[in-house]
Amino acid sequence: MDLAPAASAAPVAKPLRLEPFRAKLLAPARVGDPTSARAFARPYRAVSARLQDWEADGRLTHMSTEAVYVHEYTVGGLTVRGLVGSLSLANRSDRAGDRAIWPHEGIHPVQVGELGKRMYEMAMNPAPILLVHEGPPEVRALLQAVVAAPPDVAYLDRAGQQQRIWSITRRDLLESINLGLQDSDALVADGHHRYAAYLRLQEEHPGTPWDWGLAMLVDQLDTPLFLGAIHRSMGGVTFAAARAAALAAGAQVQTLPRQVAVQELAPETIVLADGASWAVLTPPPGSGLAQVEWLHNVLLPRLPLPPSAIAYHHTADEALQRADAHTVAVLLPALDFAAVRDLVHAGRLLPEKATSFQPKPSLGVLMRSLLDEPVAPS
């Protein structure tokens, strides 16, 4: 499928606002349990009734009042803290200086349509999209004051994440937070297709609860997300063909032993392997492209035939396990937040699955039902 810009609709414009909502929370024993995904399975129109049944037998909690939530989770020694609320979507602008939300990857329009239909049938945002920004000090101070108190909810989930939630219901505090956020802009860290589906649903149903979409906003200056690389294995591509395409694209190519090649992976290099041969590519300087862009925009078009399939891997070992005489593994360096931010502010989009923001929260910690909102939040 061809990739399209991350949102065909006009982007969400400033001020960035998060509004309160009545959260649904899976019971602690259900969060992080893969079987909980059954609650959101087909038929999607039955999801709301299914969750009502879960609430009746104690597998789900429904908060009694609307709030914006501070959600803090810890896994593997890393703690992430974010604000979870209903992101205002109705204010739009095509001007780059007005933009509040910046996607950084392309999308598949068919997938956007499928996700939008699914959410509409469920009448739910089953998980927040993950946004990241460099937050203003005044908002950071407000949140630190909130988390100084004991959390309203705290537990260790089935996936090993320690969850903590604080509810913010005071209107004066919420307005102070939104006042501090009004000039902020945020990067979509996870949920590009859901964000595009949010925009499509808002355009199709203006003046309804679809004017908002569930989001978690993380301050990269407070509790930063880790950015990892996403590697590739390309079926139907031989090592020799990939090496020749790199040379034709002007890259410096060094054939090296395995251990040396892996150690040479760096911000300016790419590693190719088929399990028997290894090479380190250094694209020509001055292209202005990130290595993942150079791979997709420069090297791949020079292959004699396009890959029959591209698989994506969060570890180098996973990619290398797929490598053989007819599949080349491509190890890529990770980008940092500043590089991604500057790239999108310059009007560019990265290829699909260019970055991995980690760790992501477990499914089911905070959910939003649109059936709770017969009229849009004020």
C-alpha positions as CSV (number, residue, x, y, z in Angstrom):
1,M,0.0,0.0,0.0
2,D,1.2,3.5,-0.7
3,L,1.7,5.8,2.2
4,A,-0.1,9.1,2.4
5,P,0.6,12.2,4.5
6,A,-0.1,11.6,8.1
7,A,-3.4,13.5,8.0
8,S,-5.3,14.4,4.9
9,A,-7.6,16.7,6.9
10,A,-6.4,20.1,8.0
11,P,-4.2,19.7,11.2
12,V,-5.4,20.4,14.7
13,A,-4.5,24.0,15.5
14,K,-3.5,25.8,18.7
15,P,-4.4,26.2,21.4
16,L,-3.6,22.6,22.5
17,R,-6.4,21.7,25.0
18,L,-7.1,18.6,27.1
19,E,-10.7,18.4,28.4
20,P,-12.0,16.2,31.3
21,F,-13.9,12.9,30.6
22,R,-15.4,10.0,32.6
23,A,-12.7,7.3,32.3
24,K,-13.3,3.6,32.1
25,L,-10.6,1.5,33.7
26,L,-10.1,-2.2,33.4
27,A,-9.6,-4.0,36.7
28,P,-6.0,-4.3,37.7
29,A,-6.0,-8.0,37.1
30,R,-7.2,-7.4,33.5
31,V,-4.7,-4.7,32.6
32,G,-1.7,-6.2,30.7
33,D,-3.6,-9.5,30.2
34,P,-3.7,-10.4,26.5
35,T,-7.1,-12.0,26.9
36,S,-8.5,-8.5,27.7
37,A,-8.3,-7.7,24.0
38,R,-11.4,-9.9,23.7
39,A,-13.5,-7.0,25.1
40,F,-12.7,-5.0,21.9
41,A,-13.2,-7.9,19.4
42,R,-15.9,-8.1,16.7
43,P,-18.7,-7.4,16.5
44,Y,-17.6,-3.9,17.4
45,R,-21.2,-2.6,17.9
46,A,-21.3,-5.0,20.9
47,V,-18.3,-3.6,22.6
48,S,-20.2,-1.0,24.7
49,A,-22.6,-3.7,26.0
50,R,-19.7,-6.1,26.6
51,L,-18.0,-3.5,28.8
52,Q,-21.2,-2.9,30.7
53,D,-21.2,-6.6,31.5
54,W,-17.6,-6.4,32.6
55,E,-18.4,-3.5,34.8
56,A,-21.3,-5.4,36.4
57,D,-19.1,-8.3,37.4
58,G,-16.1,-6.2,38.6
59,R,-13.8,-6.5,35.6
60,L,-14.1,-2.8,34.8
61,T,-14.5,0.5,36.8
62,H,-16.3,3.6,35.5
63,M,-15.2,6.8,37.2
64,S,-18.1,8.8,38.6
65,T,-16.9,12.3,37.7
66,E,-15.2,13.8,34.7
67,A,-11.5,14.5,35.1
68,V,-8.2,15.0,33.3
69,Y,-5.8,12.3,34.6
70,V,-2.2,12.2,35.5
71,H,-1.1,8.7,34.5
72,E,2.4,7.6,35.6
73,Y,3.7,4.1,34.8
74,T,7.0,2.4,35.5
75,V,8.5,-0.5,33.7
76,G,12.1,-1.7,33.5
77,G,13.2,1.0,35.8
78,L,11.9,3.8,33.5
79,T,9.0,6.0,34.6
80,V,6.8,7.9,32.2
81,R,4.2,10.5,33.3
82,G,1.6,12.1,31.1
83,L,-1.7,14.0,31.1
84,V,-4.6,12.0,29.8
85,G,-7.7,13.9,28.5
86,S,-10.0,14.6,25.6
87,L,-7.9,16.4,22.9
88,S,-9.7,19.2,21.2
89,L,-9.9,18.5,17.5
90,A,-12.3,21.0,16.0
91,N,-10.0,23.9,15.7
92,R,-8.0,23.4,12.4
93,S,-5.5,25.3,10.4
94,D,-3.2,24.6,7.4
95,R,-0.6,27.1,8.6
96,A,2.5,25.4,10.0
97,G,2.9,28.1,12.7
98,D,-0.7,27.3,14.0
99,R,-0.3,23.6,14.2
100,A,-0.7,21.9,17.7
101,I,-0.1,18.3,16.7
102,W,2.7,17.0,14.4
103,P,2.6,13.5,13.0
104,H,6.0,12.3,11.8
105,E,5.1,9.2,9.8
106,G,3.0,8.5,6.7
107,I,-0.2,6.5,7.0
108,H,-2.2,4.0,5.0
109,P,-5.6,5.6,4.2
110,V,-7.4,2.2,4.1
111,Q,-6.2,1.5,7.7
112,V,-7.4,4.9,8.8
113,G,-10.9,4.2,7.4
114,E,-11.0,0.8,9.1
115,L,-9.9,2.3,12.5
116,G,-12.4,5.1,12.2
117,K,-15.3,2.7,11.4
118,R,-14.2,0.5,14.3
119,M,-14.1,3.4,16.9
120,Y,-17.5,4.7,15.6
121,E,-19.1,1.3,16.0
122,M,-17.6,0.9,19.5
123,A,-18.5,4.5,20.4
124,M,-15.1,4.4,22.2
125,N,-11.6,5.5,22.3
126,P,-10.2,2.3,23.7
127,A,-6.7,3.8,24.3
128,P,-5.1,7.2,24.1
129,I,-2.8,8.2,21.3
130,L,0.6,9.0,22.7
131,L,1.8,12.6,22.2
132,V,5.2,14.0,23.3
133,H,6.3,17.6,23.7
134,E,8.9,19.7,25.5
135,G,6.4,21.1,28.1
136,P,6.4,24.5,29.7
137,P,7.9,24.8,33.2
138,E,4.6,26.1,34.7
139,V,2.7,23.0,33.6
140,R,5.5,20.7,34.8
141,A,5.3,22.4,38.3
142,L,1.5,21.9,38.4
143,L,1.8,18.2,37.7
144,Q,4.6,17.7,40.2
145,A,2.3,19.2,42.8
146,V,-0.4,16.8,41.8
147,V,1.7,13.7,42.1
148,A,3.1,14.8,45.4
149,A,-0.2,13.5,46.9
150,P,-1.0,9.8,47.1
151,P,-2.5,8.5,43.8
152,D,-6.2,7.7,43.5
153,V,-5.3,4.4,41.8
154,A,-2.1,2.3,42.1
155,Y,-1.4,-1.3,41.1
156,L,1.1,-3.6,39.4
157,D,-0.5,-4.9,36.1
158,R,-0.2,-8.3,34.5
159,A,2.5,-7.0,32.1
160,G,4.7,-5.8,34.9
161,Q,3.9,-2.1,34.6
162,Q,3.4,-0.2,37.9
163,Q,0.4,2.1,37.3
164,R,-0.5,5.2,39.2
165,I,-3.4,7.6,38.4
166,W,-4.4,11.0,39.9
167,S,-7.7,12.6,38.9
168,I,-7.7,16.4,38.3
169,T,-11.3,17.7,38.7
170,R,-10.7,21.3,39.9
171,R,-11.7,23.7,37.1
172,D,-9.2,26.3,38.2
173,L,-6.4,23.8,38.0
174,L,-7.5,22.4,34.7
175,E,-7.7,25.9,33.2
176,S,-4.2,26.7,34.5
177,I,-2.9,23.6,32.8
178,N,-4.6,24.4,29.5
179,L,-3.5,28.0,29.8
180,G,0.1,26.7,30.1
181,L,-0.4,24.3,27.2
182,Q,-2.0,26.8,24.8
183,D,1.1,27.6,22.8
184,S,2.6,24.1,22.9
185,D,2.8,21.7,20.0
186,A,3.3,18.0,20.3
187,L,4.7,15.1,18.2
188,V,2.6,12.0,17.6
189,A,4.7,9.3,19.3
190,D,2.3,6.4,18.8
191,G,-1.1,6.3,17.1
192,H,-0.6,8.0,13.7
193,H,-3.5,6.0,12.1
194,R,-5.8,6.6,15.1
195,Y,-5.0,10.4,15.0
196,A,-5.9,10.5,11.3
197,A,-9.1,8.5,12.1
198,Y,-9.9,11.1,14.9
199,L,-9.7,13.9,12.3
200,R,-11.9,12.0,9.8
201,L,-14.5,11.2,12.5
202,Q,-14.5,14.9,13.7
203,E,-15.1,16.1,10.1
204,E,-17.9,13.6,9.6
205,H,-19.6,14.3,12.9
206,P,-18.9,17.9,13.9
207,G,-20.5,19.3,17.0
208,T,-20.6,15.9,18.7
209,P,-18.3,14.1,21.1
210,W,-16.2,13.2,18.1
211,D,-14.9,16.8,18.3
212,W,-12.5,15.2,20.9
213,G,-10.2,12.2,20.9
214,L,-8.4,10.5,23.8
215,A,-4.7,11.5,24.1
216,M,-1.8,11.1,26.6
217,L,0.6,14.0,26.6
218,V,4.1,13.3,27.8
219,D,6.7,16.0,28.7
220,Q,10.0,14.9,27.2
221,L,11.9,17.3,29.5
222,D,10.3,15.6,32.6
223,T,9.9,11.9,32.1
224,P,11.3,11.2,28.6
225,L,10.3,8.4,26.4
226,F,13.1,6.3,24.9
227,L,13.5,6.4,21.2
228,G,14.7,3.1,19.6
229,A,15.3,2.1,16.1
230,I,13.0,-0.1,14.0
231,H,15.1,-2.5,11.8
232,R,14.0,-4.2,8.6
233,S,14.2,-7.5,6.9
234,M,13.5,-7.3,3.1
235,G,12.3,-10.4,1.4
236,G,13.2,-11.0,-2.2
237,V,16.4,-8.9,-1.9
238,T,19.9,-10.4,-1.9
239,F,22.9,-9.0,-0.1
240,A,24.6,-8.5,-3.5
241,A,21.7,-6.5,-4.9
242,A,21.4,-4.3,-1.8
243,R,25.2,-3.7,-1.8
244,A,25.1,-2.8,-5.5
245,A,22.2,-0.4,-5.0
246,A,24.0,1.3,-2.1
247,L,27.1,1.8,-4.3
248,A,25.0,3.1,-7.2
249,A,23.5,5.6,-4.7
250,G,26.9,6.9,-3.8
251,A,27.3,5.3,-0.4
252,Q,30.6,4.2,1.0
253,V,30.4,0.4,1.5
254,Q,32.7,-1.6,3.7
255,T,32.4,-5.4,3.8
256,L,33.4,-6.4,7.4
257,P,33.2,-9.4,9.8
258,R,29.9,-9.7,11.7
259,Q,31.1,-8.4,15.1
260,V,32.9,-5.4,13.6
261,A,29.9,-4.5,11.4
262,V,27.4,-4.5,14.3
263,Q,29.7,-2.3,16.3
264,E,30.0,0.1,13.4
265,L,26.2,0.9,13.5
266,A,26.1,4.6,14.3
267,P,23.9,7.7,13.6
268,E,25.6,8.0,10.2
269,T,25.7,4.3,9.1
270,I,23.4,1.4,8.1
271,V,24.3,-2.3,8.4
272,L,23.4,-4.9,5.8
273,A,23.5,-8.7,6.4
274,D,22.3,-11.9,5.0
275,G,23.7,-14.2,7.7
276,A,26.9,-14.9,5.7
277,S,28.0,-11.5,4.5
278,W,28.0,-8.2,6.4
279,A,28.5,-4.6,5.2
280,V,28.4,-1.1,6.7
281,L,26.9,1.6,4.5
282,T,27.8,5.3,5.0
283,P,25.4,7.4,2.8
284,P,27.1,10.4,1.1
285,P,27.2,13.4,3.3
286,G,25.1,16.5,2.7
287,S,21.8,14.7,1.7
288,G,20.0,16.1,4.8
289,L,18.2,12.8,5.1
290,A,17.9,10.6,8.1
291,Q,19.3,7.1,7.5
292,V,15.8,5.6,7.3
293,E,14.7,8.2,4.8
294,W,17.9,7.5,2.7
295,L,17.1,3.8,2.8
296,H,13.6,4.1,1.5
297,N,13.9,7.2,-0.8
298,V,17.4,6.6,-2.3
299,L,18.5,3.0,-1.9
300,L,15.3,1.0,-2.5
301,P,14.4,2.7,-5.8
302,R,17.8,1.5,-7.1
303,L,17.1,-2.2,-6.5
304,P,16.5,-4.2,-9.7
305,L,13.2,-5.4,-8.2
306,P,11.4,-4.0,-5.1
307,P,11.3,-6.1,-2.0
308,S,8.6,-8.8,-2.0
309,A,7.9,-7.9,1.6
310,I,9.3,-5.7,4.3
311,A,9.1,-6.8,7.9
312,Y,9.8,-4.6,10.9
313,H,11.8,-5.5,14.0
314,H,12.4,-3.8,17.3
315,T,15.7,-5.6,17.9
316,A,18.7,-6.3,15.7
317,D,18.6,-10.0,16.6
318,E,15.0,-10.3,15.4
319,A,16.0,-8.8,12.0
320,L,19.1,-10.9,11.7
321,Q,17.1,-14.1,12.4
322,R,15.2,-13.5,9.2
323,A,18.3,-13.0,7.1
324,D,19.2,-15.6,4.5
325,A,20.3,-15.9,0.9
326,H,17.0,-14.3,-0.3
327,T,16.3,-11.9,2.6
328,V,18.6,-9.1,3.6
329,A,18.5,-7.6,7.1
330,V,18.9,-3.8,7.4
331,L,20.0,-2.5,10.8
332,L,19.2,1.2,11.3
333,P,20.4,3.8,13.9
334,A,17.9,5.4,16.3
335,L,16.8,9.0,15.8
336,D,16.6,11.3,18.8
337,F,13.6,13.5,19.7
338,A,15.2,16.7,18.5
339,A,16.0,15.3,15.1
340,V,12.4,14.0,14.6
341,R,10.9,17.3,15.9
342,D,13.1,19.4,13.5
343,L,12.3,17.1,10.6
344,V,8.5,17.5,10.9
345,H,8.8,21.2,11.6
346,A,10.6,21.4,8.2
347,G,7.5,19.8,6.6
348,R,8.9,16.3,6.1
349,L,7.4,12.9,7.1
350,L,9.5,9.8,7.9
351,P,8.7,6.4,6.3
352,E,6.4,4.1,8.1
353,K,7.8,2.6,11.3
354,A,10.8,4.9,11.5
355,T,10.9,5.3,15.2
356,S,9.9,3.4,18.3
357,F,8.9,5.5,21.3
358,Q,9.1,3.3,24.5
359,P,7.7,2.3,26.9
360,K,4.1,2.5,25.9
361,P,1.4,2.1,28.5
362,S,-0.6,-1.1,28.9
363,L,-4.0,-1.3,27.2
364,G,-7.0,-0.6,29.3
365,V,-5.6,1.7,32.0
366,L,-7.7,4.7,30.8
367,M,-10.5,4.5,28.2
368,R,-13.1,6.9,26.9
369,S,-16.7,6.0,26.1
370,L,-18.5,8.5,23.9
371,L,-21.8,7.3,25.2
372,D,-20.9,9.2,28.4
373,E,-21.0,12.4,26.4
374,P,-24.4,13.0,24.8
375,V,-23.2,16.6,24.1
376,A,-19.6,17.7,23.5
377,P,-17.6,18.7,26.6
378,S,-17.7,22.5,27.3
